[in-house]
Amino acid sequence: MSDLLYSEEEEALRSAVRDLLADHCDAPGVIARTESDAPHDLAAWKALTDGMGLAGLLVPEAQGGQGATHREVAVVLEELGRAVAPVPYLTSAVVATEALLELGDEALLAELAAGRRIGALAVALNVAAGGAYKVVRHEGGALHGELTGVADAAVADVLLVPADDGGLYAVDAADATVTPQVSFDLTRPLATVTLNGAPGRLLGDAEPAVRRALRTGAGLLASEQLGLADWVLTETVRYLKERKQFNRPVGGFQALKHRLAQLWLEVVNLRAAARNAADALTTGTDADVAVAVAQAYAAPVAVHAAEEALQLHAGIGMTWEHPIHLYLKRAKSDSIAYGTAGVHREALAGLVDLQAP
């Protein structure tokens, strides 16, 4: 059994990422971006990639990356979740990168690892590993069709597009029409990708690459949900210690103490599940089971934590200026990303042979 506790290196990485995000992704700045035509924070992305090399954590050193593991990536995602940072890290540095690792495309991997280009797997955000996904038509060396619900496509430089011939194609974003969709989570916007005879370079078989990418995305998404839940709990406890009612801190009332204690238990359990998933993806041991367990548990906890935070912040929590709405929207969006909790419970039942009667 691996040690799921954080190593000294992982804690140092956490501290560095948290400091960077404190400078780049303060709450008023993130809220202001959601109101603009450019919700992504490309300055923060540049600092994460150029400054710290974090886009290449999963890529071996021989292929231009850092040669780290899913455990380090999970720590980065915890911090990105805490800040609801509007950067394409999960979609480019994890999901698109994992697809390319499966297919062994070293040239494109090196560009994504260095942060010179942003990649996006052109599969709808709600699709789980092993689930059906939409494909485009490959005809005469060109691609035709429309794909919806693609996260972070608006800032992608290269799209990894599955076609009806079973191949996965690299398409330059300049050759596609990317139309923003109305997204519930304004910090991870979705878009429709339309291809009208776009040229594409065949990378390899789509099915194994998409499966691997979505499984890793689901497993590491749990760490983002953990960071989000941990932040809203910590912030709510801090607020209830300061807020006074009847001349005493609101947090002193027993009914609220019980609600916070329940949340704390849920967040601690989520940490165990998320760490186990990251470790299993690193070692390859029972990764399918670990990912299914983590995602079956993570979504309800993150949503519950954000909903409780909204209620316990009372009137101030209902304002647009307070960032709690960003966390609730991200938690709700994450709850269907890469498969719902129900989909993962069903997958888990099959994996451990515990089918419903």
C-alpha positions in Angstrom: 0.0 0.0 0.0 1.4 3.4 -1.0 1.7 6.3 1.5 -1.1 8.6 0.6 0.2 11.4 2.8 1.7 14.4 1.0 5.5 14.3 0.6 7.7 17.3 1.4 8.1 17.9 -2.3 4.4 17.9 -2.8 3.8 20.4 0.0 6.5 22.6 -1.5 4.8 22.5 -4.9 1.4 23.3 -3.2 3.0 26.4 -1.5 4.5 27.6 -4.7 1.3 27.2 -6.7 -0.8 28.8 -4.0 1.5 31.8 -3.9 1.3 32.2 -7.6 -2.5 32.0 -7.7 -2.8 34.5 -4.9 -1.0 37.0 -7.2 -2.9 36.1 -10.3 -6.3 34.7 -9.4 -7.8 36.8 -6.7 -11.6 36.5 -6.4 -12.5 40.0 -7.7 -10.2 39.4 -10.7 -11.8 36.0 -11.5 -15.3 37.5 -11.1 -14.4 40.4 -13.4 -13.1 37.9 -16.0 -16.4 36.0 -16.0 -18.1 39.2 -17.0 -15.8 39.8 -20.0 -15.3 38.2 -23.4 -12.1 36.5 -22.2 -12.9 34.5 -19.1 -9.6 32.5 -19.2 -6.6 34.0 -17.4 -3.8 33.5 -19.9 -1.4 35.5 -17.7 -1.9 33.0 -14.9 -1.6 30.1 -17.4 1.7 31.5 -18.7 3.1 31.8 -15.1 2.1 28.2 -14.4 3.6 26.9 -17.6 6.5 29.1 -18.5 7.4 30.0 -14.9 6.9 26.7 -13.2 6.7 24.1 -16.0 3.5 22.6 -14.7 2.0 21.8 -18.0 4.6 19.1 -18.5 4.3 17.3 -15.2 2.9 14.1 -16.8 5.2 14.1 -19.8 8.6 12.2 -19.5 11.7 14.3 -19.5 12.9 12.7 -22.7 9.8 14.1 -24.4 10.2 17.6 -23.1 8.3 17.3 -19.8 9.0 17.2 -16.1 8.7 13.5 -15.7 6.5 13.8 -12.5 3.5 11.7 -11.6 -0.3 12.0 -11.1 0.3 12.7 -7.4 2.0 16.0 -8.2 -0.6 16.9 -10.8 -3.3 16.2 -8.1 -1.7 18.7 -5.8 -1.7 21.4 -8.5 -5.4 20.7 -9.2 -6.2 21.0 -5.5 -4.8 24.5 -5.5 -6.5 25.4 -8.8 -9.8 24.2 -7.3 -9.2 26.3 -4.2 -8.9 29.4 -6.5 -11.5 28.3 -9.1 -8.7 29.4 -11.5 -9.9 30.0 -15.0 -7.0 28.2 -16.7 -7.1 25.2 -19.1 -4.9 23.0 -16.9 -7.2 20.0 -16.5 -8.2 20.0 -20.2 -4.8 20.6 -21.7 -2.1 19.4 -19.3 -4.1 16.4 -18.1 -6.8 15.2 -20.6 -5.3 16.2 -23.9 -1.8 15.3 -22.7 -2.9 11.8 -21.6 -4.5 11.2 -25.0 -1.2 12.1 -26.7 0.8 10.0 -24.3 -1.3 7.0 -25.3 -0.6 7.7 -29.0 3.0 8.7 -28.5 3.0 11.9 -30.5 6.2 13.4 -29.2 6.2 16.6 -31.2 2.8 17.8 -30.0 3.4 16.5 -26.5 6.5 18.6 -26.3 4.6 21.7 -27.3 1.8 21.1 -24.8 4.4 20.3 -22.1 6.2 23.6 -22.6 2.9 25.5 -22.7 3.6 26.8 -26.2 0.3 25.4 -27.3 -3.0 24.6 -25.5 -4.7 21.4 -26.4 -8.3 20.3 -26.0 -9.8 16.8 -26.5 -12.9 17.5 -28.6 -15.2 15.3 -26.5 -18.1 16.7 -24.5 -17.2 17.4 -20.9 -20.0 15.2 -19.5 -18.7 12.0 -21.2 -17.2 9.3 -18.9 -14.4 6.9 -19.7 -15.9 4.1 -21.8 -19.0 6.2 -22.6 -20.2 7.0 -26.1 -18.9 10.2 -27.6 -19.8 12.1 -30.8 -17.5 11.8 -33.8 -17.1 13.9 -37.0 -17.1 12.6 -40.6 -13.7 11.9 -42.3 -14.0 12.3 -46.0 -11.4 12.9 -48.6 -8.7 13.7 -46.1 -10.9 16.4 -44.4 -13.1 16.5 -41.4 -16.8 17.6 -41.3 -19.1 17.9 -38.4 -20.1 19.6 -35.1 -19.1 18.7 -31.6 -20.7 20.4 -28.5 -19.9 20.9 -24.9 -16.1 21.0 -25.4 -14.4 22.6 -22.3 -11.8 25.3 -22.9 -12.0 24.9 -26.7 -12.1 28.7 -26.9 -8.4 29.0 -25.9 -7.2 25.8 -27.5 -4.5 26.0 -30.2 -5.0 22.4 -31.2 -8.0 20.2 -31.0 -7.9 16.4 -30.8 -10.9 15.3 -32.8 -12.3 11.8 -33.0 -13.6 10.8 -36.4 -16.0 8.1 -37.8 -13.0 6.1 -39.2 -11.9 5.4 -35.6 -9.0 7.8 -35.7 -8.0 10.7 -33.5 -7.0 13.8 -35.5 -5.0 16.9 -34.6 -6.8 19.9 -36.0 -5.4 23.4 -35.8 -7.9 25.6 -34.0 -7.6 28.2 -36.7 -9.1 25.7 -39.1 -12.2 25.2 -36.9 -15.1 27.4 -35.9 -15.3 27.6 -32.1 -18.5 29.1 -30.8 -18.9 29.8 -27.1 -21.9 28.1 -25.4 -23.8 29.5 -22.4 -22.0 27.7 -19.6 -23.2 27.3 -16.0 -19.6 27.4 -14.8 -18.2 30.7 -16.1 -14.6 29.7 -15.1 -14.5 26.6 -17.4 -16.5 27.7 -20.4 -17.8 25.2 -23.0 -17.9 25.7 -26.7 -19.2 24.2 -29.9 -16.5 23.1 -32.4 -17.6 23.1 -36.1 -15.5 21.6 -38.8 -16.2 22.3 -42.5 -13.6 20.4 -44.4 -10.9 21.1 -41.9 -7.5 19.3 -42.5 -6.5 17.0 -39.7 -3.3 15.0 -39.0 -4.0 11.4 -37.9 -2.5 10.6 -34.5 -3.7 7.1 -34.0 -6.7 5.1 -32.7 -9.2 7.3 -30.9 -10.8 4.7 -28.5 -7.9 3.8 -26.3 -6.6 7.4 -26.2 -10.0 8.9 -25.3 -10.6 6.2 -22.7 -7.3 6.8 -21.0 -7.7 10.6 -21.2 -11.2 10.6 -19.7 -10.3 8.1 -16.9 -7.4 10.2 -15.8 -9.5 13.4 -16.1 -12.1 11.9 -13.8 -9.6 10.6 -11.3 -7.7 13.9 -11.0 -10.9 16.0 -11.1 -11.6 14.6 -7.6 -8.5 16.5 -6.4 -9.9 19.7 -7.9 -13.2 19.0 -6.1 -11.3 18.4 -2.9 -9.5 21.8 -3.2 -12.8 23.5 -3.8 -14.6 21.8 -0.9 -11.7 22.5 1.4 -11.6 26.2 0.6 -15.4 26.7 1.0 -15.3 24.9 4.4 -12.2 26.9 5.6 -13.8 30.2 4.5 -17.1 29.4 6.1 -15.5 28.5 9.4 -13.5 31.8 9.3 -16.7 33.8 8.5 -18.8 32.2 11.2 -16.1 33.0 13.8 -16.2 36.7 12.8 -20.0 37.1 12.2 -21.9 38.0 15.4 -25.5 37.5 16.3 -27.1 38.1 19.7 -23.6 39.4 20.8 -21.8 36.1 20.2 -20.1 34.5 17.1 -22.5 32.7 14.9 -20.2 29.8 14.8 -20.8 29.2 18.5 -24.3 28.0 17.9 -24.5 24.2 18.3 -26.7 23.7 15.2 -24.1 25.3 13.0 -21.2 23.5 14.7 -22.9 20.2 13.8 -23.3 21.2 10.2 -19.6 22.2 10.0 -18.5 19.1 11.7 -20.4 17.0 9.1 -18.8 18.9 6.3 -15.3 18.4 7.8 -15.9 14.7 7.9 -17.0 14.6 4.3 -14.0 16.7 3.1 -11.5 14.4 5.1 -13.1 11.4 3.4 -12.9 13.0 0.0 -9.2 13.7 0.6 -8.6 10.0 1.1 -10.5 9.1 -2.0 -8.9 11.7 -4.2 -5.4 10.9 -3.0 -6.0 7.2 -3.5 -7.2 7.9 -7.1 -4.1 10.0 -7.8 -1.8 7.3 -6.4 -3.6 4.5 -8.3 -3.2 6.4 -11.6 0.5 6.8 -10.7 1.1 3.1 -9.9 -1.5 1.6 -12.3 -2.8 -0.6 -9.4 -6.6 -0.9 -9.4 -6.9 2.5 -11.1 -10.3 1.9 -12.6 -11.7 1.1 -9.1 -10.0 4.0 -7.4 -11.2 6.5 -10.0 -14.8 5.2 -9.8 -14.8 5.4 -6.0 -13.3 8.9 -6.0 -15.8 10.3 -8.5 -18.8 8.5 -6.9 -17.9 10.3 -3.7 -16.4 13.6 -4.8 -19.4 15.2 -6.7 -21.9 15.1 -3.8 -19.4 16.3 -1.3 -18.2 19.3 -3.3 -21.8 20.4 -4.1 -22.9 19.9 -0.5 -19.9 21.9 0.8 -20.6 24.8 -1.6 -24.3 24.8 -0.9 -23.7 24.9 2.9 -21.2 27.7 2.4 -23.7 29.7 0.5 -26.4 29.2 3.1 -24.1 29.8 6.1 -22.7 33.0 4.6 -26.4 34.2 4.6 -27.1 37.5 2.7 -23.5 38.3 1.7 -23.2 34.8 0.1 -26.1 35.7 -2.2 -24.2 38.7 -3.7 -22.4 38.6 -7.0 -19.4 40.3 -5.4 -18.8 37.4 -3.0 -17.0 34.5 -4.8 -19.0 31.7 -3.3 -21.2 31.5 -6.4 -18.2 30.7 -8.5 -17.5 27.7 -6.2 -21.1 26.5 -6.3 -21.2 26.7 -10.1 -17.8 24.9 -10.5 -19.0 22.2 -8.0 -22.2 21.7 -10.0 -20.4 21.6 -13.3 -17.8 19.2 -12.0 -20.6 16.9 -10.7 -21.4 16.0 -14.3 -17.8 16.3 -15.8 -16.3 13.0 -17.0 -19.4 11.1 -15.8 -21.9 11.7 -13.0 -21.6 10.1 -9.6 -24.3 7.6 -10.6 -22.4 6.6 -13.7 -19.3 6.0 -11.6 -21.2 4.0 -9.0 -22.6 1.8 -11.9 -19.1 1.3 -13.2 -17.8 0.4 -9.8 -20.5 -2.2 -9.3 -19.4 -3.9 -12.5 -15.7 -3.7 -11.6 -16.2 -5.4 -8.2 -19.0 -7.7 -9.3 -21.7 -6.1 -7.1 -24.5 -5.8 -9.6 -27.9 -4.5 -8.4 -30.6 -7.2 -7.9 
